[in-house]
Amino acid sequence: MKLTRILLLLPLAAFASCSSHVASHPDGMEFEPGMMRLGGDIGYASNGTGLLNGSATKFSGAFGYFATANLEAGLNGGFDTINVPGPDNLEYTALNLFGRYYTTTFGTSRPYVELSAGRGTASLRSFEENVNSFAGAIGIMHFIDENLAIEMELQRSQYLLPDTTGADTGSWSGSIGLAWFF
């Protein structure tokens, strides 16, 4: 529980520390149409109740293309292992389409908001089901080099699972990762 709170507050703490001073921008801070981004991250999620009762470790990767200076669209894929009651974990793999909007530059940091929708597969022992998911996120990228940034994100996901209890099948997650711009 304590780890969940730390990961959920991480993007806000980074934003506050980075926006308190304005430093010179690396050239990679200003995005241009046609630029691309490769990224990967690891995170922790606190899930709802019912089928997704528990916590999850998340791994994901993304490829994005800048349609405008502030708007990126692309694909991301992920793997979650969700701790559920019983001897096995529920495993969820997915491929999502996303859109990400970057706001004003603060020093060497760029906040963003992201929306995504996708399709995945949830499996547990002999159970396997196709799942639709929707997510919204806020995050911040802090550039450590001209084309390399640390990415911190807070995300709310909702999974459309067959859950007979009618309980929440969403999750809150925090993640940290690296992004390379080219």
PLY file of the C-alpha trace (Angstrom):
ply
format ascii 1.0
element vertex 182
property float x
property float y
property float z
element edge 181
property int vertex1
property int vertex2
end_header
0.00 0.00 0.00
2.83 2.37 0.84
4.54 1.60 -2.50
1.27 2.41 -4.31
1.08 5.86 -2.72
4.72 6.58 -3.56
4.28 5.60 -7.21
1.04 7.55 -7.53
2.63 10.73 -6.13
5.88 10.40 -8.10
4.76 12.37 -11.21
3.45 15.26 -9.09
6.64 15.48 -7.05
8.77 15.47 -10.19
6.63 18.18 -11.77
6.92 20.38 -8.68
10.70 20.01 -8.44
11.29 20.55 -12.17
9.00 23.55 -12.57
10.53 25.52 -9.69
13.45 26.63 -11.85
13.84 27.27 -15.56
16.95 25.82 -17.16
18.14 25.97 -20.75
16.25 23.56 -23.00
18.01 20.67 -24.66
17.28 20.69 -28.40
15.12 17.57 -27.97
12.63 19.53 -25.80
10.98 21.20 -28.76
9.16 18.54 -30.75
8.59 18.80 -34.49
6.09 17.06 -36.77
7.60 13.82 -38.03
9.66 13.10 -34.90
9.32 9.67 -33.30
9.57 8.29 -29.77
10.48 4.84 -28.44
9.75 4.26 -24.79
9.50 1.59 -22.15
8.42 1.61 -18.54
7.75 -0.47 -15.45
5.01 0.23 -12.95
2.79 -0.91 -10.13
-1.01 -0.91 -10.10
-3.62 -1.06 -7.37
-6.65 -2.82 -8.84
-10.35 -2.87 -8.07
-12.40 -5.67 -6.61
-13.95 -8.81 -8.03
-11.92 -10.51 -10.76
-9.13 -7.89 -10.57
-8.85 -7.78 -6.79
-5.18 -7.24 -5.90
-2.15 -5.47 -7.23
-0.22 -5.73 -10.48
3.29 -5.36 -11.82
3.23 -3.74 -15.26
5.72 -3.66 -18.14
5.09 -1.77 -21.36
6.68 -0.31 -24.47
5.53 2.39 -26.90
6.20 3.80 -30.35
4.87 7.26 -31.15
4.85 9.63 -34.12
4.44 13.41 -33.78
1.63 14.67 -36.02
2.16 18.23 -34.72
4.62 19.89 -32.35
2.49 18.94 -29.32
0.46 15.92 -30.47
1.80 12.36 -30.62
-0.10 9.27 -31.77
1.05 5.67 -31.72
0.92 2.13 -30.39
1.82 0.76 -27.00
1.88 -2.79 -25.76
1.99 -4.09 -22.27
2.08 -7.07 -19.96
0.53 -7.06 -16.48
0.71 -9.82 -13.91
-2.14 -9.28 -11.47
-2.11 -10.84 -7.99
-5.56 -12.37 -7.53
-6.88 -14.64 -4.76
-5.71 -18.20 -5.34
-2.50 -19.92 -6.37
-2.01 -18.27 -9.79
-1.77 -14.73 -11.11
-3.98 -13.31 -13.85
-1.85 -12.32 -16.84
-2.98 -9.57 -19.18
-1.32 -8.65 -22.49
-2.58 -5.85 -24.73
-1.96 -3.64 -27.73
-3.36 -0.08 -27.54
-3.73 2.96 -29.76
-2.88 6.18 -27.94
-2.92 9.93 -28.37
-0.69 12.13 -26.22
-0.78 15.92 -25.90
2.28 17.74 -24.51
1.75 21.03 -22.69
4.15 23.92 -22.07
7.83 23.27 -21.35
8.95 23.84 -17.75
12.74 23.94 -17.62
13.83 20.57 -18.98
10.42 18.96 -18.37
7.30 18.47 -20.50
3.98 17.52 -18.85
1.46 15.56 -20.93
-1.98 13.97 -20.95
-2.73 10.71 -22.74
-5.81 8.73 -23.79
-5.66 5.15 -25.07
-7.94 2.33 -26.12
-6.99 -1.23 -26.92
-7.62 -4.93 -26.98
-5.92 -7.61 -24.98
-6.11 -11.11 -23.59
-6.58 -11.99 -19.93
-5.64 -15.52 -18.87
-5.76 -17.44 -15.60
-5.29 -21.24 -15.59
-7.82 -22.51 -18.16
-9.68 -19.18 -18.37
-8.80 -16.96 -21.35
-10.87 -13.98 -22.46
-10.47 -11.13 -24.96
-10.67 -7.80 -23.17
-11.19 -4.19 -24.27
-9.51 -1.49 -22.22
-9.59 2.28 -21.98
-7.12 4.48 -20.10
-6.36 8.09 -19.27
-3.01 9.31 -17.92
-1.12 12.38 -16.81
2.65 12.41 -16.78
5.84 14.34 -17.10
9.02 13.83 -19.10
12.25 15.15 -17.65
15.02 15.37 -20.25
18.43 14.12 -19.11
19.97 14.51 -22.57
19.00 16.12 -25.85
17.02 13.06 -27.02
16.60 11.02 -23.81
14.01 11.57 -21.09
12.82 9.96 -17.88
9.06 9.50 -18.00
6.81 9.37 -14.91
3.10 8.68 -15.24
-0.12 8.25 -13.26
-2.79 6.24 -15.11
-6.40 5.17 -14.61
-7.40 2.09 -16.64
-10.78 0.46 -17.10
-11.09 -3.14 -18.35
-14.30 -4.45 -19.89
-14.16 -7.94 -18.37
-16.91 -10.48 -17.81
-17.24 -9.95 -14.05
-20.29 -11.53 -12.49
-19.87 -9.63 -9.20
-20.42 -6.27 -10.88
-17.36 -4.94 -9.03
-14.81 -2.42 -10.27
-12.45 -3.84 -12.91
-10.25 -0.78 -13.20
-6.88 0.14 -11.79
-4.78 3.08 -10.73
-1.12 2.75 -11.64
2.12 4.64 -11.43
5.09 3.99 -13.69
8.56 5.20 -14.51
10.49 4.65 -17.72
12.80 5.98 -20.41
11.95 7.59 -23.73
14.24 8.12 -26.72
13.34 10.75 -29.33
14.61 10.60 -32.90
0 1
1 2
2 3
3 4
4 5
5 6
6 7
7 8
8 9
9 10
10 11
11 12
12 13
13 14
14 15
15 16
16 17
17 18
18 19
19 20
20 21
21 22
22 23
23 24
24 25
25 26
26 27
27 28
28 29
29 30
30 31
31 32
32 33
33 34
34 35
35 36
36 37
37 38
38 39
39 40
40 41
41 42
42 43
43 44
44 45
45 46
46 47
47 48
48 49
49 50
50 51
51 52
52 53
53 54
54 55
55 56
56 57
57 58
58 59
59 60
60 61
61 62
62 63
63 64
64 65
65 66
66 67
67 68
68 69
69 70
70 71
71 72
72 73
73 74
74 75
75 76
76 77
77 78
78 79
79 80
80 81
81 82
82 83
83 84
84 85
85 86
86 87
87 88
88 89
89 90
90 91
91 92
92 93
93 94
94 95
95 96
96 97
97 98
98 99
99 100
100 101
101 102
102 103
103 104
104 105
105 106
106 107
107 108
108 109
109 110
110 111
111 112
112 113
113 114
114 115
115 116
116 117
117 118
118 119
119 120
120 121
121 122
122 123
123 124
124 125
125 126
126 127
127 128
128 129
129 130
130 131
131 132
132 133
133 134
134 135
135 136
136 137
137 138
138 139
139 140
140 141
141 142
142 143
143 144
144 145
145 146
146 147
147 148
148 149
149 150
150 151
151 152
152 153
153 154
154 155
155 156
156 157
157 158
158 159
159 160
160 161
161 162
162 163
163 164
164 165
165 166
166 167
167 168
168 169
169 170
170 171
171 172
172 173
173 174
174 175
175 176
176 177
177 178
178 179
179 180
180 181
